[in-house]
Amino acid sequence: MLEFEGNVMVFGLPLIGKTVLARNIFLNKLKEGYGGIYITTNDTGEDVLEWFKDFNVDFKVIDCISKTIYPDAEDTDQIKRVASPIDLTGISVWTSRFIDSYFRTGKRDVIVLLDSLSTLLMYTNPQTVYRFLHVVTRRIKATKSKALYIVQKDMHDNRTITTLKQMFDGIIEVKEENDKKFLRFISPTYKTDWIEFTINKKTVVI
């Protein structure tokens, strides 16, 4: 599975495997002993845990959607809920708290998955999201953590995508050609060739 440092965008068209790919990278890091923080803006926290339940891994969830559907939804030890995807302050606060809690237990390797950044941009103006990202990406770098941010291609204008790319340490691009899926990694210092991958249920095979 791909190795990377810092903050990385996972970028591609809808329905070609971006989320499953990002979840597999996240899962592999959990299996290596990383602390995990999954920020969900599309699925409930319970749905996210259900997806991972067969893999016997433990991580934290910041749920940005449940309270928009079920206002009385309560937090659990594993799931902390913010009011909605526009509550960027709440997302940032819980991300920092979870990183701090891992550090206090001696776990210094942490991975964050934001699923998805595109949803935040739907609810909030880009400048506000950029300020949020500035805070979060700096915290990731300062703690030498890793983070993935899913962005949907063709959902945002070129100016937004160009600005976002400048905020990340690298990009995992995903594409589909002739019914085959490919990915490549691009950073300021190097890039890979396009690599074919397949998805078998929940598992990515490269």
N, C-alpha and C positions, 0 to 999 in steps of 0.2 A: 504494500500500500504506500501511497505517496508520503514522503517526508517533507516537512516544511517548518519554518520558524515564524513567529509573530502572527500578524493578521493577514488572512488570505480570503479573497473573494472566490466563491464558487459560482460560475457565470455560464448561463446557457438558456436555450429556449425551454418552454414548458414541456413537461411530460417526456423528457428524455433521460431522466435518472439523476438529476442534480441532488435531490433530497436523499435518495437511497445511497448515493456515493458519499455525500457529506456525513450521513449517519454511520456508514461503514468506517470512515476515517475516525470519527468520534468514538465508535465502538472499539476499534483497534487500540486507540490510546487508553481507553478505560481498561482494557485487558492487560495493557502494559503497566498498569498501576496509577494512571493519572486520575486526579479528581475531575469530575465532569459537571458542566453547567449547560443545560439545554434551555435556550430561550425560545418559546413557541408562540408565534403570532397567528397561527392558522388552526392548529389542533389543540384540544384541551390537554392539560397536563396528564390526565389519566390516559388519554389516547396515546400520548408519547410513551408513557411507561408500558402500556400494553404492547406497543410495537417491539420494545426491547426485552420483554419479560422472559423470553426463551433463552436469552444470552447470559443470564445470571450475573448482571453487572449492577452497580449502584452508582447513582449520580443525582444531582439536584435539578429541579425544573423551575423556571420562571414562566408562569402561565399568564399570557397577556389577553386571552380570549374568553376564558370561562365566565368571568364576571360580566361580560357584555351579554351573555346568554342566561346565566344563572347568577343574579346579583348577590344571592346569599351563599354562594360557593365559598367554602372555608379552606384555609391553608392546612397543609399537613406537614409532617417532618420533612418530607421529600419535595413537596410542591409549595411554592410561594406564589401568590396571585397578585397581579397589579390590576388596576381598574380597567384598562384597555390598552391597545397598542399605541395610543398617544401618550401614555404615561411613561415617557422616556426617563424621567427622573427616578421613578420607581424601579424601572429595569436596571438602570445604572447602579442604584443603591443596593439592590439585591445581588447583582453581579459582584460588586465589591465585598459585600458581606460574605458571600459564599467563598470567594477566593480567600478572604481573611480566615474563615473557619477552617478551610483546608490547611492553610499555613500553620494555624495554631495546633493542628494535630500532627504536624510534621510532614504533610504531603505538599511538596514544593512544585510538583508538575501538575498543571491544570490545563484543561482544554474547554473552550466555550464554543457552542454552536448556536448561531442566531438564524432561526428558520421562521420568517425570512426578513431580510432587510427590505426587500421590495414591498412587503406589506406595510412596514413602518412608513415608507415613502408614499403609500397610498393615503394614509391617514394624516400625515404631517407634512408641512412644507419642507423642501430640501434643506434650506439653511438651518432649520432646527435639528434635522437629522444629522447634518454635518457636525454641528456642535456636540451632539450626543456621541457620535462616532469618535470625535477628537478626544473626548474624555475616556471612553471605553478602550480605544486602541492604545492610548498612552498607558492606561493601567495594565493592559495585557503586556506591553513591552517592559514596563517597569518591574513586573513580577516574573518576567521571562516565561510567560504562559503562551499558549497557542489559541487562536480563534479562527473559526470559519464563519463566513457571512454569505448566505445564499441570495443571489440577485438574478432576477428573471430578465433575460434578453428580450428586447423589443417591447418592454413595458415602460421604459423610461427614455427621455430624450438623450441625444448624444452628449450634451453639455453635462447632464447629471452623471452619466456613466463615466465620462472623462474625469470629473471631479472625484467620484468615488474611487476610481482606479488609483489616483494619486495618494489616497489615504491608506492603501494597503501595501504589504510587503511582497505580495505575489497574487497571482490569479490562476485558479484552476478553471480552464475553459472546457466546456462539454459540448459536443456536437453530434449530429446523426447524419450519416450519408449511406445511401443504398441499404437502408434498414440495419446498418451497423452503428454502434455507439463508439465514440472516440473521446479521449481527454488529453490535455497537455497542461503542463505547468509553466507559467511565465513569471519571471521576477526581473528586477533591474540588472541582475548579474548573469542570468542564464535562462534558457528555456529548453524544454524537452521536445522531442518529436511528438506527433499525434500517436497515442497508444490506444489500441482497441480494447474495449472492455465489454463484458456481458453482465446481465443481472439475472440471477437465479433466485426467484422469490425475494428474499431480503438481503441476499449476499451479492456483492460485487466481485467479479472475477476478472483480473487484469492479466 
